[in-house]
Amino acid sequence: MNDPCAQCGRRFNRAPGYLLGSIYVNYGVTAVLVVVIYFGCYFTETLTSKQLLAVLTGLIVVFPLWFFRYARSIWIAFDELFDPWPNEQESRELEKSG
């Protein structure tokens, strides 16, 4: 992942552990997806219980690996919404270095 952005100079990794919140986004989206698919398949009876278990297990393993980049993007977007870049501390650091 590039740090900073080549266009605007925004730092993506603002502090140690900053992107840790993207793990929660990834977990939440995966959990909601699995629950929706489970109940959708359970009530329509399209798959047997063992088939449903196999499909959902595969989804739980593969989906987070594919979705992690998007989870980071969502996390950064939430952060930008609630704490726009640069904040006061980052502005002072940019003035000192620039």
Helices and strands as residue ranges (DSSP letters): G 18-20, H 21-44, H 49-82, H 88-97
